[in-house]
């Protein structure tokens, strides 16, 4: 007689399946079920559905991992099954319960640990990502702890980004040391805000991590929020709108723009959505304040107790301070074996480089180097092939390159002078000229791409030269041959203004063979001035890695706003955060033998 079987998963107390069998004849004899039988069949059907859902979820995690996140290059094979435990709790020193998902390699009583502290909502998408990554590492001999920070990922407490990560991180280290699998070896992984969870405890040892892998974050979040003395308005407001409240949410860019245009600026969050306390904290607290001392600590890069693998992007706003971190890590014995990777990325997203048919995927790039890095530092698995200390993606060449140091030792720093008539020259000017414009905070120069959070970051076609009277554009001649720029870019400008406080911005762009300009780097300086008195200002324009083809041109734009990437200076001398009135500023850029305004390019000899 034929039989059918109903799988009965034993969840969550076991990993086995049972079956209940019925014959066709018996089924026909018992067409009239009593109440108990109906309940029994309903329970069996529910168990079957749950079992199918459980299997489907596991299959979905594995498919997601292979198709979106996990390495496609050769990697060592899985050696273990994986056991997963949800809602594993610990209690902080002030009584808040933090919960984690723990993925363990089956068959190992003790194993090295990978810790990631995640400040995101407990959504299906975030679970798929974290579970797929955790299962991948656990199958290769690591216990993987994915812990929610306060108010996120099923953890208790109020969500207050950057605020509790040091104390909670230290408490988590003490909790890990008490776990039965703990063997003394620990690595950490994560980017952006959960990159900060690593920097927050970088000075810890015994217990403390033996290796860190930080992406798109630095040890100084104050530098990210307040570049050049301005405020990173689009980035700060985007983060706040995305993260406020009990769950992360999509950002309405029209609401962001509405908030950014509001005056005073400390009402931008209210105009866009609602009062967001941590946005106000980021805005009102200037670098060096007690607030930022609590977030960033004191020179954590110099005090790190273990090496870091740093992953940045040419269009990520954390890159300048990440490069400063790398210099300090490299100079300290405990972290001297740190490594640096810079890819064609904005903040946690790909860029659309002109002529590149397929963007280089950020998510996979943030995971692919991790296993070899952790294996080599924690002595897991077979010996790992030595990796380059610095790995760079060169845009335009569209290829990765291994290097020994940053900045590159062979770099030639070449000044490119701004000349009268809107030109660029490698020869310093021999006569004094001046270029003037008027800056109006109520009609700021609109942002076109750049290094910031959100979907408008990255490479964007620029307005044509001369499109606005408040932007001074300087365009060089066609390049006689290919030129490679790899390294930091700076501007040195001689300026005057009639305002007690104002901004100056500089942007470097590539003018492609078809005449379209694309942004490479930019920066800003906000400063007090003596009206009418000439002053030399220096602008950190970030860093780039690009190969320019023969026939292309370079373009430099000088202005006094780049909005809403940066907030507007009211030009009155008042705080930009609280000012409700503005004034126009009469700006002058001096170009001459005694005032040789220029940018400094990192040229790589060919």
N, C-alpha and C positions, 0 to 999 in steps of 0.2 A: 504493500500500500504506500502511496505517495505521502510524504510528510512536508510540512513547512516549519521553519524555525524563526523564532523572534529573538533577536539578540538582546540580552539584558546587561547593560554596562553597570559595573559596580563602581559608582562614583560617589565621593572622591576617595573612598577608603581603599581602593584596590585598582589594579590595572588589568583585570581579567574580564572575560565575557562569559556568560552562561546562555543556555538556550532552553526554551520550553517547546515541546513537540506535541502535536496533535495529529491524529489520523483523519483522513477524509471521512471514514465511516463514523468515527466518534463525533466529528464535527456535525454531521447530518443528524445524529441521534440527539444532540443537545442543542437543537435550534431554539428551544425556549430556555433562555438563561434566567437563573434566579438573580436577585439583586447582588449577591456576593460575587457571582461569576462576572457580572458586568463590571463591577468595580475592579476585579482582578484583571480583566482584559484591558480596561482603561489604563490601569497602572502600568501594565506591560507595554501598551502602546506608547505611553508617555516615556517610559524608560528607553524604548527603542528610539524615539524621537530625540531624546537627550543624548543617547549614544551616538546617533548619526550626527547631531550638531557638534558634539565633541570631536568626532573624527573629522568633520568638515572644517572645523576651526583649525585643527592641527594642520590639515592639508593646505588650508588657505594661508596659514602662517608660513609654511615651507615654500609655497608658490610665491608669496609676496617677497620672501627673503631672496630667493634665487633671481627673480625678475627685476627687482628694484634696488636692493640694498647691498647684497653680499658680493664678495669679490668674484670677478669672472676670471682673473688671472690664476695661475697655479697657486694652490695653497695646500697645506698639509691636510690629509683626510681626517674625517671624524673618527674618533676612537672610542666613544662612549654613547650609550643612550642618555636621555635627559629626563630628569624628574623635576617637575615644576610645582612650587608651593606659592599660593597667593595670600595676600594680606598678612604677611609675616611682620609682626609689630615690635617696635621698641618705643621706649618712653624717654623724652629729653629731660634735661635737668629741671625744666620748669613745668613738667607734667604734660607736654603735648605728645600725642601718639603719632609716630611716623610709621607708615606701612610700606612694605616692599614686596616685590615678586622675586623669588629666589629660584634660579635655574641651577640644578646640580648635576654633575656627571655621575651616572649610575656606576657603582662599583668602586668608587673612591671614598674612603672614610675621611681623608684630609686632602685639600687641594688649594692651590692659589686662588685668590679672589679678584674679580673685577667689579668695582663699585661705580655705579653711575647714579647721581642724584638728580632727578628729573623734575623741572618746575612747570610741567604741562598738565592739562586736564586728562582725566581718565577716559579718553574717547576710543572708539574702535580703531581708528587709524593709528593713534599713538600706541595702543596696545599691540597692534600688528607689528609696528616697527620695533618696539622694545622687545617683544617676545621673539621676533625673528632673529634679532641681533643676539639676544641672550642665549637662545637655543644653539646658535652657531658656535659661540665661544664655549658654552658648557659641553657641547659634543666633542670639544678638543681639550678637555681636562681642566676647565676653570669653573669655579662656583661664581655665578653672575648675580649680583644683587642690584636690582633696579628699584631704588627707593624714591618715593615722592617727597618733595620738599613741602614745607608747611602750606596747607590749603590746596594742594594739588595731588593728583594721582592717588586718591583715597586716603591721603594723610590728613590729620587734624590740624587745627590752628588756622590763623588768618594768613592769607596769601599776601606777603609783603616782599617783593623781589629784592634780592641782594642783602636783606637786613639780618637774617638769622643764620646765614650759611656757615659762619665760622663756629659758633657754639654748637649748632646742630651737627656740623661735620665732625667736630672733635668727639661729641657724644656717640656718633655713629662708629667712629674708629674704636672707641672703648667697647661698644656692643659687639662689633665684629670679633674682637679679640676673645670674647667669651663664647663664640659659637663653636660647636663640636668639629666642624670641618676646617677651622682656621689653622693654617700652617705657617703663618708669619709673612707670607708673600702677598702683596697687594698692588694692584694697578687701578687707575681711574681713567674714565673716558667721558667725553661730552663737549658740546660746543655752546657758544653764546652764554646764556644765563647759567647753564649747568657746566660750562667751562669755568665760570666764576666759583662754583662750588669746589672746584679743584684748587684754584688759586687761594681760596679762603683758608685752606689747611696745608699750604705748600711748605710751611716751616715745621710741620709735625713729623716726629719719628718715634718708633717703638711704642705704640704702633703708628705707622705712617706709610704712605705709598712708596713703593720702589720705582714707580714709573707713572708718568702722566701723559695723556694724549688730549690736548686742548685744541679745539677748533674755533675759529672766528671769535676769539675773546682774548682779553689781555688782563694783566694784573691791575690795571688802572682804568676802571670804568669811568672815573671822572674825566679822563682825557677823551674818551669816546663821546661823552655828553657835552663837553665844553671845549671843542677844538678851537685853538687860536683865540680863546677868550669869548667866542660866540656860544650860542646854544644850538645843538643839533636838533632842530625843531621837528623836522619830518620823522627822524628816527625815534626821538623821544615820544612824540605823540602817537606814532604808529604802534610802538611797543605798549604804551599805556592803553590805547583803545583795544588792542588785541588781547590784553591780559587782565584787565580790571574785572572785578566781580568773581563769582565762584567758578567760572569756566572761561577758557579761552574762546575767542570768537573771531569771525572774519571781520576785517576792517572795511568800513564804508569810506572810500577815498574821498567822496564828496563831503562827507562829514568831517574828515580830517582837514580838507582844504577850508571848510567853513571855520573850524576851530583855529587853524593857523592864521587866518586873516583877522581874527578878533583882536581888539585892544581893550584892556591891557593883555599882554601875552599870558599872564598867569591865570587868565580865564579861558584859555584855549581848550582845555579839557572840558570845561562846563559847556562851551559853545558847541563842541563836537559831540558830546554825549552826556557827561555828568562830572561832578567833582571827583577826581582820582588822586588820592592823597600822595601816592608815590610819584606821580608826575610832578606835583608841586614840590616834593622834596628834591627831585633831580634838578628842577629849574632854579629854585631859589638858593640852593647851596652851591657856592663857588668852590673851585678846586682849592684844596688845602684846608677846608673847613672840617669841623669835628664830624659832620655827617659822613664825608668822604673818607676820613680817617677810619671810621668804623666799617665802611664797606671795603675799602682797598687795603687797609692796614698800612704798615710802614715798609716800603721797599721789599715787597714779597718776592719779587724775582731774584733779588740778591740774596735772600734768605732761604731759597728753596733747598730742600734736603735730598732731592732726587732729580734725575734728568726729565726733561719735557720733550715730547714731540709736538710741535706747533704747526697747525695747518691754517693758512690764511688765504685770502683772495685778493686779487689786484683791485677789486672794487668793493672790498669789505671795509666799513668804517673803523674796525678795530686794528687794521693792518699797521698804521704808524706806531701805535703803542705796543703791538705785538713784536715789531722789529726791535724796539727798545728793550723789551723783555729778553729777546734772544741774545742781544749783546751782553746783558747782565748775567744771564744763565751761563753763557759761554765763558765768562770771566771767573766764575766761582767753581772751586774744585768739585763740590758735591753734584753740580749740575752741568759740568763742562761737556758731557757727552750728549747734550741736548741736540735735537735736529729741527730743521725748518723745511716746510713745504709751502709753496705759494702757487695756487692754481688759478684758472680762469673763472673765478667765482665772484659774485656779490655776497650778501649775507645769507648763507644757507640756500642759495639758488644759483643757477647757471646764468651766464651772460650770453648774449647773442652777438658774438664778434662778427663783423662784416666779412663775408666770404667763407666762414666756417660752417659747413653744412649741418653738422650735428654737434650741439653743445656738449661739453665734457660734463658728465653728471656729477653734481656735488655730493649727493647722498652716498653713492658708492665710494667716491673719493675720500669721504670722511671715515669710512669703515675699512677700506681695503688695506691701508698700512698698519692697522692696529695689531693684528695677530702676530706678525713678525716682530713688531716693536715690543709687545708684551712678552712673547716667547724669549726674545734675546735678553730682556732686562730681568725677567723672573726665572730664567733657566728652565723653560718648559719645552718639551718636544726635542726633535733633533736640532743640531746646530743650524743657525740662521745665517744665510748669506749676508755679508756686510752691506749696509745701506749707505748711500751718500749722505753726508752731513746736511747738505742743502740741495733741494730739488725744486726746480722752477719750471713753470709752463710759460713759454715765450709766445705771446700772441703775435699773430702775423706769420711767424714760422710754424705756428700751430703744432708745437712739439714740446715734450718734456726734456729738461736738461739737468744733469747732475753737476753740482759744484761743490767746492770745498769750504766756502765761507760766504758770509754776507756782511757788508757789501762785497762785491767781487773785487779781488785784489787787482785785477787788470783794468779796472774802470778808469777812464779819463774824464774828469769833470770839466766840461766845456761850457764857458759862458756864451749865451746867445743874447745879443743886445737888442733892445727895443729902439727903433729909429723913427725919426720924423717921417711922415708920410705913410706910416703903418707897416713898416718893414721889419725884418729880423736879420741880423748880421752877426758874423763871428768877429767883426772888427768893431772896436769901441768907437762911439761917435766923437767927432772932433769939434763940434760946435754945440752951443746950448740951445735947446728948444723945449717947449712945454706943450702938453696936450691937456685939454680941459673938458670936463663934463659936469653935469648936475645930477646928483643922486636924490631921489624922492622916495622915502620909505613907503609912501602910499601907492607907488607904482614901481615895485621892486623888479629886478631882473629875474625872470622865472627859471627855476631849476630845470636842467635837461640832463637827467642821468647823474651818475656819480656814485660815491661810496656812502650808502645810507641803508637803512632798513626798508623793506617793503618792495612792492612790485615795480616801482619807478626807478630803482637803482640800476647801475650797470652802464652799458654802452648805448648811447642814444645819439641820433643825428642832431647836430647843432643848428641853430639859426645861422643864416648867412652872415658873413662879416659886414658890419655897417648896418645891420637890421635895426639896431637901437642906438639912440644918441648917447645913452648913458653906459655904453660898453665900448671901450677902446680895443680894437682888434689889430693885431700885428701878424702878418703872414710872411713866411720865409720863401725863398726861391725853391723850385723843384730840386729834389735831392739828386745829385749826379750818380749816385749808386746807393745800394741798400745801407741803412743805418740801423744799429741796434742800440736801444736804450734799456738798460737794466740797472735799477737802483733808485735812490731817493732823488726827488726833484724839488728844487727850492727857487723862490723868487726873491730878488733884492730890488726894492723900488724906492725911488726918491719921490716924496709926495708932499703936498700942502693941502690944507683944508681950512674952511672958515668955521668949522664946528669944533666944540670942545671934546667931542668923542664921536668917532665914526669908524666905519669898516672899509677895508680894501680886500678884494678877492682877486685871485689869479687862476686861470684855467689853461691847461695845455691840451691841444687837440691835434689829431692827425687829419690832414686834408687828403682824402683818397684820390685816386687817379680820375674818378668821375666828378671831382669837385665837392663832394659831400664831406663835411667835417664831423669827426667822431671824437668824443671826449676821452682823454687818457688819464689826467690827474687834475686835481684842483685843491685850493685851500683858501683860508681866510685869516685875517688878523683884525681884531677889535682893540682899539687903543685910545687913550686920551692924547690930545694934541694941543699944542699952543697955536691958536688960529693964525694963519699966515706964515708960520715958521716951517722951513723945509726940514723934513725928517726922513731918515733911512729906516724902512721897515723890512722885515724878513718874513716870508710866508712859507710855511711847511706845506708843500703840495702833495705829500704822500709819496708813493713809490710806484714804479711801473716796470714791466718786462715786455718789450714789444720790438718786433723787427719791422721797420718801415721799408717799403719797396722803393726802388729808383723811380723818380718822377713824383713821388708824394711830397707834400709840404707839411711844415709845422705851423701851427697858429697859436698865438697867445692872446687871451682876452683878459683885460683888466677892467674891473667894475667895483661897485661898492655894495652889492647884494647878490645873493644866490638863494632865492626863496622858493619853497620853504625848506630846502636842505638846511639852511641856517636861518635863525630868526633875524628880524629886522632891527637895526640900530635906529632909535628915534632921532639921533643926531643932536639931541638936546643936552646930553650929559647926564640925563636921568637913567635909572636902571631900566634896561630893555624889558625886564619882566613886568614892571608895574607902570610904565609910562603910558599915558593916555593921549598925549599929544606928540606930534612930530614936526620936523622942519626939514627943508631941503638943505643939502650940503653942496657947496661949490668946491669941486675937487680938481686937483692938478697933479699931473704925472710929469716929472722932469726927466729929460733925455739929453744928456750932454757929457762932455769930457769930465766935468767935476761931479756930475750926477748920473753915472752910467747905470740906469735901470736895466736889469737883465734877469734871465732865468739861468739856472745852472743845471746842465743836462748830464746824466750819467751815461757816457758813450762807451760802448764796448768795441775795442779795435777789431777790425775785420781782417 
